[in-house]
Amino acid sequence: MMINYQGEDFTETEFYGRETLEAIQLTNKFPTPKKVLIEMLEEMIHEQLNLIDKEELNHYIHAKK
């Protein structure tokens, strides 16, 4: 399934990956504590687990430690 966002077509994985990267990039621009954003990111990962590359998820888990 393709998602059209701002005139560009993305696969579901690309779209959610883009949203994840944007959320990470904005961590220093909101008054929201970084811990809360990380918890929200983890929740999003759990919700989209079937779309996430397992190797990339393992890299994220390793980097978090």
KEMARTOR-885421 format. One line per 2 residues: their letters; for each residue y, x, z of N, C-alpha, C, O, CB. Coordinates in Angstrom, 1 decimal. Glycine has a CB too. Layout:
N
A) Y:X:Z:Y:X:Z:Y:X:Z:Y:X:Z:Y:X:Z; ...
END
This chain:
65
MM) -1.2:0.8:0.0:0.0:0.0:0.0:1.2:0.9:0.0:1.3:1.9:0.8:0.0:-1.0:1.2; 2.2:0.6:-0.8:3.4:1.3:-0.9:4.5:0.5:-0.2:4.6:-0.7:-0.2:3.8:1.6:-2.4
IN) 5.4:1.3:0.4:6.6:0.7:1.2:7.8:1.2:0.5:8.0:2.4:0.3:6.5:1.1:2.7; 8.7:0.3:0.1:9.9:0.7:-0.5:11.0:0.7:0.6:11.3:-0.3:1.2:10.4:-0.3:-1.7
YQ) 11.6:1.9:0.7:12.6:2.1:1.7:13.8:2.8:1.1:13.7:3.9:0.6:12.1:2.9:2.9; 14.9:2.2:1.1:16.2:2.7:0.5:16.0:3.2:-0.9:16.4:4.2:-1.3:16.7:3.9:1.4
GE) 15.3:2.3:-1.7:15.1:2.6:-3.1:14.0:3.6:-3.4:13.8:3.9:-4.6:16.3:3.1:-3.7; 13.3:4.1:-2.4:12.2:5.1:-2.7:10.9:4.5:-2.2:10.8:3.7:-1.3:12.4:6.4:-1.9
DF) 9.8:4.8:-3.0:8.5:4.3:-2.6:7.7:5.3:-1.8:7.7:6.5:-2.2:7.7:3.9:-3.9; 7.1:4.9:-0.7:6.4:5.7:0.2:5.0:5.1:0.4:4.9:3.9:0.5:7.1:6.0:1.5
TE) 4.0:6.0:0.6:2.7:5.4:1.1:3.0:5.1:2.6:4.0:5.5:3.2:1.5:6.4:1.0; 2.1:4.3:3.2:2.2:4.0:4.6:2.3:5.3:5.5:3.1:5.4:6.4:1.1:3.1:5.1
TE) 1.5:6.2:5.2:1.4:7.5:5.9:2.7:8.2:5.8:3.3:8.7:6.8:0.3:8.4:5.5; 3.3:8.3:4.6:4.5:9.0:4.4:5.7:8.3:5.1:6.5:9.0:5.7:4.9:9.1:2.9
FY) 5.7:7.0:5.1:6.7:6.2:5.7:6.7:6.4:7.2:7.8:6.7:7.8:6.6:4.7:5.4; 5.6:6.3:7.8:5.5:6.5:9.3:5.7:7.9:9.7:6.3:8.2:10.7:4.1:6.0:9.8
GR) 5.3:8.8:8.8:5.6:10.3:9.1:7.1:10.5:9.0:7.7:11.2:9.9:4.9:11.1:8.1; 7.8:9.9:8.1:9.2:10.1:7.9:9.9:9.5:9.2:10.9:10.1:9.7:9.8:9.4:6.7
ET) 9.5:8.3:9.6:10.1:7.7:10.8:9.9:8.6:12.0:10.8:8.7:12.9:9.5:6.3:11.0; 8.7:9.2:12.1:8.4:10.0:13.3:9.3:11.2:13.3:9.9:11.6:14.3:6.9:10.5:13.2
LE) 9.5:11.9:12.1:10.3:13.1:12.0:11.8:12.7:12.3:12.5:13.5:13.0:10.2:13.7:10.6; 12.2:11.6:11.9:13.6:11.1:12.2:13.8:10.9:13.7:14.8:11.3:14.2:14.0:9.9:11.4
AI) 12.8:10.3:14.3:12.9:10.1:15.8:12.9:11.4:16.5:13.7:11.6:17.5:11.7:9.3:16.3; 12.2:12.4:16.1:12.2:13.7:16.7:13.5:14.4:16.5:14.0:15.0:17.4:11.0:14.6:16.1
QL) 14.0:14.3:15.3:15.3:15.0:15.0:16.5:14.4:15.8:17.5:15.1:16.1:15.6:14.9:13.5; 16.4:13.1:16.2:17.4:12.4:16.9:17.3:12.6:18.4:18.1:12.0:19.1:17.5:11.0:16.5
TN) 16.3:13.3:18.9:16.1:13.4:20.3:17.3:13.9:21.1:17.5:13.5:22.2:14.9:14.2:20.6; 18.1:14.7:20.5:19.3:15.3:21.2:20.6:14.5:20.9:21.6:14.8:21.4:19.5:16.7:20.7
KF) 20.5:13.4:20.1:21.6:12.6:19.8:21.7:11.3:20.5:22.8:10.6:20.4:21.6:12.3:18.3; 20.8:10.9:21.3:20.8:9.7:22.0:20.8:9.9:23.5:20.4:11.0:24.0:19.6:8.8:21.7
PT) 21.4:9.0:24.3:21.3:9.2:25.7:19.9:8.9:26.3:19.7:9.1:27.5:22.3:8.3:26.4; 19.0:8.5:25.4:17.6:8.3:25.9:16.9:9.6:26.3:17.0:10.6:25.5:16.8:7.6:24.8
PK) 16.4:9.6:27.5:15.7:10.9:27.9:14.6:11.3:27.0:13.9:10.4:26.4:15.1:10.7:29.4; 14.4:12.6:26.8:13.4:13.1:25.9:12.0:12.6:26.3:11.2:12.3:25.4:13.4:14.6:25.8
KV) 11.7:12.5:27.6:10.4:12.1:28.1:10.1:10.6:27.5:9.0:10.4:27.1:10.4:12.1:29.6; 11.1:9.8:27.5:10.9:8.4:27.1:10.6:8.4:25.6:9.8:7.7:25.1:12.2:7.5:27.3
LI) 11.4:9.2:24.8:11.1:9.3:23.4:9.7:9.8:23.1:9.1:9.4:22.1:12.2:10.2:22.7; 9.3:10.8:23.8:7.9:11.3:23.6:6.9:10.3:23.9:5.9:10.1:23.2:7.7:12.6:24.5
EM) 7.1:9.5:25.0:6.2:8.4:25.3:6.2:7.4:24.2:5.1:6.9:23.8:6.6:7.7:26.6; 7.3:7.1:23.6:7.4:6.1:22.5:6.7:6.7:21.3:6.0:5.9:20.6:8.9:5.8:22.2
LE) 6.8:8.0:21.0:6.2:8.6:19.9:4.6:8.6:20.1:3.9:8.3:19.1:6.6:10.1:19.8; 4.2:8.8:21.3:2.8:8.8:21.6:2.2:7.3:21.4:1.1:7.1:20.8:2.4:9.2:23.0
EM) 3.0:6.3:21.8:2.6:4.9:21.5:2.5:4.6:20.1:1.6:4.0:19.6:3.6:4.0:22.2; 3.5:5.1:19.3:3.5:4.9:17.9:2.3:5.6:17.2:1.7:5.0:16.3:4.8:5.4:17.2
IH) 2.0:6.8:17.7:0.8:7.5:17.1:-0.4:6.7:17.4:-1.3:6.5:16.5:0.7:8.9:17.8; -0.6:6.1:18.6:-1.7:5.3:18.9:-1.8:4.1:18.0:-2.9:3.8:17.6:-1.7:4.9:20.4
EQ) -0.7:3.5:17.8:-0.7:2.3:16.9:-1.0:2.6:15.5:-1.6:1.7:14.8:0.7:1.6:17.0; -0.7:3.8:15.0:-0.9:4.1:13.6:-2.0:5.1:13.4:-2.1:5.8:12.4:0.4:4.7:13.1
LN) -2.9:5.2:14.4:-3.9:6.3:14.4:-4.8:6.3:13.1:-5.1:7.4:12.7:-4.8:6.1:15.6; -5.0:5.1:12.6:-5.9:5.1:11.4:-5.1:5.7:10.1:-5.8:5.9:9.1:-6.3:3.7:11.1
LI) -3.8:5.8:10.2:-3.0:6.4:9.1:-2.7:7.9:9.3:-2.2:8.5:8.3:-1.7:5.6:8.9; -3.0:8.4:10.4:-2.6:9.8:10.7:-3.8:10.7:10.4:-4.9:10.5:10.7:-2.2:9.9:12.2
DK) -3.4:11.8:9.8:-4.4:12.9:9.5:-4.9:13.5:10.8:-4.1:13.9:11.6:-3.8:13.9:8.5; -6.2:13.5:11.0:-6.7:13.9:12.3:-6.4:15.4:12.6:-6.1:15.8:13.7:-8.2:13.8:12.3
EE) -6.3:16.3:11.6:-6.0:17.7:11.8:-4.5:17.8:12.2:-4.2:18.6:13.1:-6.2:18.5:10.5; -3.6:17.0:11.6:-2.2:17.0:12.0:-2.1:16.5:13.5:-1.3:17.1:14.2:-1.4:16.2:11.1
LN) -2.8:15.5:13.8:-2.8:15.0:15.2:-3.3:16.1:16.2:-2.7:16.2:17.2:-3.7:13.8:15.3; -4.3:16.8:15.8:-4.7:17.9:16.7:-3.7:19.0:16.8:-3.5:19.6:17.9:-6.1:18.5:16.2
HY) -2.9:19.3:15.8:-1.8:20.3:15.8:-0.8:19.8:16.8:-0.2:20.5:17.6:-1.2:20.5:14.4; -0.5:18.5:16.7:0.5:17.9:17.6:0.1:18.0:19.1:0.9:18.4:19.9:0.8:16.4:17.3
IH) -1.2:17.6:19.3:-1.7:17.7:20.7:-1.7:19.1:21.2:-1.3:19.4:22.4:-3.1:17.1:20.7; -2.1:20.1:20.4:-2.0:21.5:20.8:-0.6:22.0:21.1:-0.4:22.7:22.0:-2.7:22.3:19.7
AK) 0.3:21.6:20.2:1.7:22.0:20.4:2.3:21.4:21.6:3.2:22.0:22.3:2.6:21.6:19.2; 1.9:20.2:22.0:2.5:19.5:23.2:2.0:20.2:24.4:2.8:20.3:25.4:2.0:18.1:23.2
K) 0.8:20.8:24.4:0.3:21.5:25.6:1.1:22.8:25.7:0.9:23.6:26.7:-1.2:21.8:25.5
END
